[in-house]
Amino acid sequence: MKTSNLIFDVSDHNRSEYERFCDRLQVIDFHAITHTLQQHFSWTKQQINQGIERYQQLLFLLSQYPNQPIIPDQIADEVLHAHLETGDQFTQNCRHILGFELTHEAGFETECEGDRHHQLSLFMQTQALIEKHFGASKQTFSNSPNTKQLIEFERPAYCVLRIHIPANCILSRLAKYLSVAALS
């Protein structure tokens, strides 16, 4: 499966980071994910490619903004769920690609207006980051007649993606930062 192309200015210092990121993506078994999407949702090859591309974009955002909660759209969330079905492979892939585990927190299905507003705000932030790094999405996801439910790029999934950084790693990084700052 080919990785997506980011839109970067030639002078952008993140280009080499993106190339390293693409190399790390090679560990994912996209054939297993594709099989799941075909079996469970009857997605076409075009739909699968669009979904995987969006999922790769979200993984890139998580690698660049590890402290930012990311709200996927419904399509990327379905790909994430297909990846989650690979079990331990999902965990190992995330450790390799992101350096840490990825948590998928279900939520935002509450009737509370504040929660829905917060979810929409985080989703809009995620969409702005996608546009910043990948350009405006002109894709439409055509739902096949066999698709069980309508899913869209424009609709947020009811979950949050976060990098799980263990407390001992945070303390270790803080100690390293403080020791470097003290030397300056």
C-alpha positions as semicolon CSV with decimal commas, in nm:
position;residue;x (nm);y (nm);z (nm)
1;M;0,000;0,000;0,000
2;K;0,142;0,335;-0,100
3;T;0,175;0,603;0,166
4;S;0,006;0,937;0,113
5;N;0,189;1,246;-0,004
6;L;0,203;1,546;0,221
7;I;0,199;1,893;0,075
8;F;0,516;2,063;0,192
9;D;0,693;2,372;0,073
10;V;1,037;2,269;-0,057
11;S;1,202;2,474;0,217
12;D;0,997;2,312;0,492
13;H;1,223;2,158;0,756
14;N;0,965;1,886;0,827
15;R;1,020;1,712;0,492
16;S;1,289;1,479;0,625
17;E;1,073;1,406;0,930
18;Y;0,789;1,308;0,698
19;E;1,020;1,081;0,498
20;R;1,131;0,907;0,820
21;F;0,765;0,879;0,917
22;C;0,679;0,710;0,584
23;D;0,959;0,462;0,644
24;R;0,812;0,376;0,984
25;L;0,465;0,322;0,827
26;Q;0,599;0,024;0,633
27;V;0,553;-0,199;0,940
28;I;0,173;-0,184;0,913
29;D;0,011;-0,482;0,742
30;F;-0,235;-0,291;0,527
31;H;-0,347;-0,617;0,363
32;A;-0,505;-0,729;0,691
33;I;-0,672;-0,390;0,731
34;T;-0,796;-0,398;0,371
35;H;-0,940;-0,747;0,422
36;T;-1,128;-0,633;0,734
37;L;-1,272;-0,327;0,557
38;Q;-1,386;-0,538;0,262
39;Q;-1,538;-0,810;0,481
40;H;-1,710;-0,592;0,743
41;F;-1,809;-0,290;0,537
42;S;-1,795;-0,399;0,172
43;W;-1,574;-0,101;0,093
44;T;-1,445;-0,065;-0,263
45;K;-1,074;-0,040;-0,338
46;Q;-1,111;0,337;-0,385
47;Q;-1,286;0,375;-0,050
48;I;-1,019;0,166;0,122
49;N;-0,740;0,376;-0,031
50;Q;-0,913;0,698;0,079
51;G;-0,965;0,567;0,430
52;I;-0,609;0,441;0,467
53;E;-0,471;0,770;0,336
54;R;-0,673;0,963;0,595
55;Y;-0,563;0,721;0,869
56;Q;-0,199;0,771;0,772
57;Q;-0,253;1,146;0,790
58;L;-0,386;1,114;1,144
59;L;-0,091;0,899;1,246
60;F;0,140;1,168;1,109
61;L;-0,045;1,435;1,308
62;L;-0,013;1,225;1,622
63;S;0,362;1,194;1,560
64;Q;0,396;1,571;1,518
65;Y;0,154;1,678;1,793
66;P;0,184;1,410;2,064
67;N;0,012;1,625;2,327
68;Q;-0,282;1,716;2,102
69;P;-0,595;1,503;2,124
70;I;-0,699;1,404;1,772
71;I;-1,060;1,345;1,669
72;P;-1,073;1,129;1,356
73;D;-1,346;1,153;1,097
74;Q;-1,574;0,852;1,065
75;I;-1,378;0,703;0,776
76;A;-1,038;0,713;0,946
77;D;-1,202;0,574;1,259
78;E;-1,325;0,268;1,068
79;V;-0,968;0,210;0,941
80;L;-0,840;0,253;1,296
81;H;-1,087;-0,010;1,417
82;A;-0,969;-0,247;1,142
83;H;-0,611;-0,185;1,260
84;L;-0,716;-0,241;1,623
85;E;-0,844;-0,585;1,520
86;T;-0,484;-0,688;1,451
87;G;-0,439;-0,696;1,833
88;D;-0,080;-0,698;1,952
89;Q;0,034;-0,598;1,603
90;F;-0,154;-0,267;1,645
91;T;0,028;-0,198;1,972
92;Q;0,367;-0,287;1,822
93;N;0,298;-0,075;1,512
94;C;0,209;0,229;1,724
95;R;0,519;0,189;1,939
96;H;0,732;0,170;1,624
97;I;0,561;0,457;1,438
98;L;0,480;0,692;1,725
99;G;0,728;0,585;1,990
100;F;0,445;0,510;2,233
101;E;0,110;0,337;2,248
102;L;-0,195;0,498;2,096
103;T;-0,509;0,514;2,306
104;H;-0,851;0,511;2,147
105;E;-1,094;0,659;2,396
106;A;-1,459;0,610;2,321
107;G;-1,674;0,897;2,423
108;F;-1,859;1,210;2,329
109;E;-2,187;1,025;2,296
110;T;-2,328;1,222;2,586
111;E;-2,624;1,451;2,561
112;C;-2,428;1,727;2,733
113;E;-2,407;2,030;2,505
114;G;-2,065;2,122;2,647
115;D;-1,921;1,781;2,556
116;R;-2,056;1,801;2,202
117;H;-1,914;2,152;2,165
118;H;-1,575;2,036;2,296
119;Q;-1,576;1,739;2,057
120;L;-1,660;1,959;1,761
121;S;-1,389;2,207;1,861
122;L;-1,126;1,929;1,879
123;F;-1,250;1,787;1,549
124;M;-1,218;2,130;1,383
125;Q;-0,864;2,161;1,524
126;T;-0,780;1,820;1,376
127;Q;-0,927;1,923;1,040
128;A;-0,723;2,245;1,047
129;L;-0,404;2,045;1,107
130;I;-0,493;1,811;0,819
131;E;-0,544;2,111;0,592
132;K;-0,219;2,271;0,711
133;H;-0,012;1,961;0,635
134;F;-0,205;1,800;0,350
135;G;-0,403;2,079;0,189
136;A;-0,779;2,106;0,171
137;S;-0,953;1,774;0,127
138;K;-1,147;1,754;-0,195
139;Q;-1,227;1,389;-0,147
140;T;-1,574;1,254;-0,124
141;F;-1,640;0,912;0,010
142;S;-1,912;0,750;-0,189
143;N;-2,100;0,499;0,017
144;S;-2,165;0,177;-0,164
145;P;-2,512;0,021;-0,146
146;N;-2,369;-0,248;0,082
147;T;-2,228;-0,002;0,335
148;K;-2,406;-0,059;0,664
149;Q;-2,418;0,308;0,759
150;L;-2,345;0,644;0,610
151;I;-1,989;0,750;0,695
152;E;-1,826;1,075;0,601
153;F;-1,502;1,270;0,605
154;E;-1,689;1,571;0,741
155;R;-1,839;1,398;1,044
156;P;-1,641;1,336;1,362
157;A;-1,614;0,989;1,506
158;Y;-1,721;0,949;1,867
159;C;-1,372;0,898;2,003
160;V;-1,042;1,067;2,085
161;L;-0,696;0,947;1,985
162;R;-0,407;1,024;2,218
163;I;-0,047;0,917;2,253
164;H;-0,003;0,735;2,584
165;I;0,324;0,855;2,735
166;P;0,400;0,676;3,062
167;A;0,468;0,904;3,360
168;N;0,826;0,775;3,401
169;C;0,905;0,885;3,042
170;I;0,765;1,231;3,109
171;L;0,974;1,265;3,427
172;S;1,283;1,138;3,246
173;R;1,238;1,393;2,967
174;L;1,176;1,672;3,218
175;A;1,493;1,580;3,413
176;K;1,694;1,578;3,090
177;Y;1,552;1,916;2,991
178;L;1,626;2,066;3,333
179;S;1,984;1,938;3,331
180;V;2,044;2,087;2,984
181;A;1,885;2,416;3,093
182;A;2,107;2,427;3,403
183;L;2,418;2,390;3,187
184;S;2,325;2,688;2,971
